[in-house]
Amino acid sequence: MSGTSFAKTLDKHCLEGYNFPTWYFNLKIFTTTEKIVYVLEQTPDIEPPGEDSLEEVHAMYDKHVDDDCQAKCYILASMNEELQRQ
């Protein structure tokens, strides 16, 4: 799904409060296409790695932080202005 398709979906299905199930379903579809749906479905149990940790542990942690940030941006972008302010 391209950014334009996502924007069109947001226009039609912006979170207003009453439409949470539909909005969440669409959010899961989009995050699945972006391969970041795991941040919505899993409890984060990743802690910042120590200085002596392996490079791949640092890479996994950095990817999780980046994906989480991206998902948060999608969530906020798909809410009406009143919900964003809250």
N, C-alpha and C positions, 0 to 999 in steps of 0.2 A: 504494500500500500504506500503510495507516495504521500508527500507532505500535503499536496493539494487535495487528495482524497480524504486525508485526515481532517483537513480544515473544513471540507464540505460536510463530513460526518459531524463535526463539532457544531456547525451551524444548525444542523437538524436535531442533534441530541445533546445539547449543552446541559450539564447538570443544573437543575433548578431546585432540587430538593425532593420533590415528589416523584421524580422519574429515576431514582437511584438504580433499580435493577436493570433497566435498559441501558443507562449510562455506563454502569459497571461492565455489563456484557460487551459493549462496544469498546470500552477501554481495554478489556482483556484481549479482544480480537486484535486491536492495534498493537498492544505490547507484545503479543505473540508474534506478529509479523516482524517486529523489531528485535525479537529474541531476548526480551527483557522481562517477560511475564513472571519469571521466577521471583522478582523482587516484590510482587503483589501476593504471591502464594506461599512464600516461605518466610519463617521467622529468621531475621538476620542473626546469625550466631558467629559472625566473623568479627574478630577483634583486630585492631591495628597490629600488624606483625612487629616483632622486636627487631632491633638492628642486626641481630645474628641470624635472622630467618633466611630461608632460601629465597632466591630471586623469584621463583615461580609463586611462592606464597605472597610476596609483595605484589606481583602481577595480578593474582586472583583477587586480592583485597582491592587494588586500584580499579579493576574492572567492575567489581561489585559496587563500589562507591560511585563510579561514573554511571552505571546502569540505574542505580537508585536515584541519582540526581536527574537523569533523563526522564524517568518515570514520574517523578515529582513535578517536573515541568509540564509533562503531558496532562497530568491530573489538574494542575492549576489552570492550564490553558483551556481545559474543557469544562470549566465551571463558569457560572454567571458571575458578574462583578461583585455582587453582594457576598456570595460564598467565598470568593477569593479574598476579600477583605477580612473575613472572619478567620 
